[in-house]
Amino acid sequence: MIECLKEMLTHEAQGPIYIIMDALDECPITSTVPSPREEVLELVEELVGLHLPNVHICVTSRPEYDIQIVLKRLTERPVSLHDESGQKEDITNYVASFVRSNQRMRRWREEDKDLVIKTLSEKASGM
Protein backbone atom coordinates (compact mmCIF):
# COMPACT_ATOMS: atom_id res chain seq x y z
CA MET A 1 0.00 0.00 0.00
CA ILE A 2 2.87 2.37 0.75
CA GLU A 3 4.31 1.88 -2.72
CA CYS A 4 0.86 2.55 -4.21
CA LEU A 5 0.58 5.74 -2.10
CA LYS A 6 4.00 6.93 -3.25
CA GLU A 7 3.08 6.24 -6.86
CA MET A 8 -0.14 8.24 -6.53
CA LEU A 9 1.72 11.13 -4.86
CA THR A 10 4.31 11.31 -7.63
CA HIS A 11 1.81 11.20 -10.50
CA GLU A 12 2.67 14.11 -12.81
CA ALA A 13 -0.81 15.62 -13.12
CA GLN A 14 -1.38 15.59 -9.35
CA GLY A 15 -2.64 18.81 -7.74
CA PRO A 16 -2.00 19.82 -4.14
CA ILE A 17 -2.26 16.95 -1.66
CA TYR A 18 -2.67 17.33 2.09
CA ILE A 19 -1.85 14.39 4.34
CA ILE A 20 -2.92 14.71 7.97
CA MET A 21 -1.69 12.23 10.56
CA ASP A 22 -3.45 12.86 13.83
CA ALA A 23 -2.41 11.69 17.30
CA LEU A 24 0.82 9.97 16.31
CA ASP A 25 1.60 9.52 20.01
CA GLU A 26 -1.35 7.11 20.23
CA CYS A 27 0.38 4.76 17.84
CA PRO A 28 1.74 2.03 20.13
CA ILE A 29 5.32 1.32 21.00
CA THR A 30 5.52 -2.45 21.23
CA SER A 31 8.25 -5.02 21.62
CA THR A 32 8.09 -5.81 17.91
CA VAL A 33 10.92 -4.47 15.82
CA PRO A 34 10.09 -2.04 14.40
CA SER A 35 7.13 -1.00 16.54
CA PRO A 36 3.99 0.37 14.87
CA ARG A 37 5.01 3.90 15.91
CA GLU A 38 8.47 3.46 14.39
CA GLU A 39 6.87 2.23 11.16
CA VAL A 40 4.65 5.32 10.97
CA LEU A 41 7.61 7.60 11.68
CA GLU A 42 9.58 5.83 8.93
CA LEU A 43 6.66 6.40 6.56
CA VAL A 44 6.61 10.11 7.41
CA GLU A 45 10.37 10.25 6.74
CA GLU A 46 9.90 8.48 3.39
CA LEU A 47 7.12 10.83 2.31
CA VAL A 48 9.09 13.93 3.27
CA GLY A 49 12.13 12.45 1.56
CA LEU A 50 10.27 12.40 -1.75
CA HIS A 51 10.55 16.22 -1.79
CA LEU A 52 7.25 16.63 -3.60
CA PRO A 53 6.29 20.32 -3.76
CA ASN A 54 2.57 19.53 -4.06
CA VAL A 55 2.46 17.30 -0.95
CA HIS A 56 1.85 18.95 2.41
CA ILE A 57 2.06 16.86 5.58
CA CYS A 58 0.62 17.75 8.97
CA VAL A 59 1.43 15.52 11.94
CA THR A 60 -0.21 16.05 15.32
CA SER A 61 1.07 14.48 18.50
CA ARG A 62 1.88 15.03 22.11
CA PRO A 63 5.50 16.15 22.37
CA GLU A 64 6.95 12.72 23.08
CA TYR A 65 10.71 12.45 22.81
CA ASP A 66 10.97 9.76 20.11
CA ILE A 67 8.49 11.60 17.90
CA GLN A 68 10.14 14.99 18.42
CA ILE A 69 13.55 13.60 17.45
CA VAL A 70 12.28 12.37 14.08
CA LEU A 71 10.05 15.33 13.26
CA LYS A 72 12.68 17.98 14.12
CA ARG A 73 14.92 16.56 11.39
CA LEU A 74 12.16 16.75 8.80
CA THR A 75 11.09 20.38 8.87
CA GLU A 76 12.58 23.81 8.97
CA ARG A 77 9.38 25.28 10.42
CA PRO A 78 7.95 23.15 13.23
CA VAL A 79 4.80 24.44 14.89
CA SER A 80 4.02 23.49 18.47
CA LEU A 81 0.82 24.54 20.19
CA HIS A 82 1.51 22.45 23.26
CA ASP A 83 2.44 25.27 25.61
CA GLU A 84 0.49 28.09 23.99
CA SER A 85 -1.76 30.11 26.29
CA GLY A 86 -4.72 29.72 23.91
CA GLN A 87 -4.39 25.94 24.13
CA LYS A 88 -4.41 26.06 27.92
CA GLU A 89 -7.36 28.46 27.91
CA ASP A 90 -9.34 26.14 25.61
CA ILE A 91 -8.70 23.22 27.95
CA THR A 92 -9.83 25.24 30.97
CA ASN A 93 -12.96 26.39 29.13
CA TYR A 94 -13.79 22.82 28.09
CA VAL A 95 -13.32 21.42 31.59
CA ALA A 96 -15.35 24.26 33.14
CA SER A 97 -18.15 23.79 30.62
CA PHE A 98 -18.27 20.05 31.29
CA VAL A 99 -18.20 20.42 35.09
CA ARG A 100 -20.88 23.10 35.10
CA SER A 101 -23.21 21.30 32.66
CA ASN A 102 -22.87 17.72 33.91
CA GLN A 103 -26.06 16.61 35.64
CA ARG A 104 -24.30 15.00 38.63
CA MET A 105 -21.67 17.70 39.05
CA ARG A 106 -24.22 20.50 39.12
CA ARG A 107 -25.10 19.39 42.65
CA TRP A 108 -21.52 19.76 43.86
CA ARG A 109 -20.42 22.64 46.03
CA GLU A 110 -19.03 25.56 44.05
CA GLU A 111 -15.59 25.26 45.69
CA ASP A 112 -15.43 21.56 44.69
CA LYS A 113 -16.27 22.43 41.09
CA ASP A 114 -13.60 25.14 41.09
CA LEU A 115 -11.02 22.71 42.51
CA VAL A 116 -11.79 20.12 39.82
CA ILE A 117 -11.56 22.74 37.06
CA LYS A 118 -8.28 24.14 38.43
CA THR A 119 -6.67 20.73 39.01
CA LEU A 120 -7.65 19.16 35.69
CA SER A 121 -6.65 22.25 33.73
CA GLU A 122 -3.22 22.39 35.38
CA LYS A 123 -2.58 18.66 35.07
CA ALA A 124 -3.71 18.48 31.43
CA SER A 125 -0.20 19.43 30.26
CA GLY A 126 -1.58 20.96 27.08
CA MET A 127 -3.78 17.96 26.30
N, C-alpha and C positions, 0 to 999 in steps of 0.2 A: 504494500500500500504506500509505503514511503517513496518508493521509486516512481509510482504512478503520480503521487502528489508533486514530486520534483519535476516530472515531465509536464504536468499541467501548468506549473508555475513558470516554466521556461518556454512555454509555447509563444511563438513570435507575436501573434495578434492579441495577446493577453493585455487587458486594461489593468487598472490599479486593483490590487488584491490586498485585503486586510485580514490578517490571521490574529485571532485573539485567543490566548491561552490563559484561562482564569484559574486562580487558586493552585498554582504549581506546588506550593507547600503541602497541599493535601494529597499529592501523589506520594505513595508510600516508599519508604526506605526499607528494603527487606534484606534478608541474608543472601538472596540470589545475586549473582554477579553477571551483568550489571543489574542494579535495582531498577524498578519501574521509574523512579525519579531520575536516576542517571540516564536512562534511555530517553526520557523526554528532554532532558538538558542536552544530550547529544544531538537529538533532532533539531532543537533550537539552534545549536551551533552549526549544524549542516545547512539549515535554511538560511541563516545569516551569511554563511560562507559562500553561498551561491552569488552574492552581491547583485541581486536583482533589483533594479531601481523602482520597479512597479510593485514590489512586495513590501508591505509594512507589517511589522510584527509587534504586538503588544502582549506582554507577559505580566500577569498580576500574581503577587505572592506576598506572604509575610516575609520579613527580611531575615530569612534563615541563612546561616553562614555558607553552606554548600551552594545554595542558589545564587547568593550574592557574588561569590567568587567567579562563577561561570558568566553571569550576566554582565558584570563589570568589564570583562574582556571584550564583550560583544558590541558595546555601544559607546559612542562619544558623549551622548546626552542622556544619561539615566534620569529618570524622574521618580522620586520617592515621596509619597504622600503620608507615609507612616507616622511621622512626628509633626505633621502640619496642624496648626491650631484649628482649622476648619474641620479636619478629620475628627479631632477630639471633641469639638463642639457638636458635630453630628451624632457621635456616639452618645454623648450626654443627653442630647435631645431625644434620641431614640429610647434610651433607657427610661428617662423621665416620662415620656409618653406612654410607654408600656406599663410602668409602675402605676401611673395615675389612672389608666383606663382599664386595667385588669380588674375583673369583678371581685376576686378575693382580696387583692391588695388595696382596693378602695377602702376597706374596713380597717386597715392598719392605722396606727397613730402617725401623725404627720412627721414626727422626728424619725420614726422607723423608715418611712418612705424616703426621706431625705438621706438617711444613712445608706440605704441600699443604692440609691442613685449615685451618691458620692463614691462609694466603695467600688461599685461595678465600673463606673466611668474611669476611675483611676487605675484599676487593675486590668482594664481592657487592652492596655498597651497598643493602642492604635487599631485594634481589631474590634 
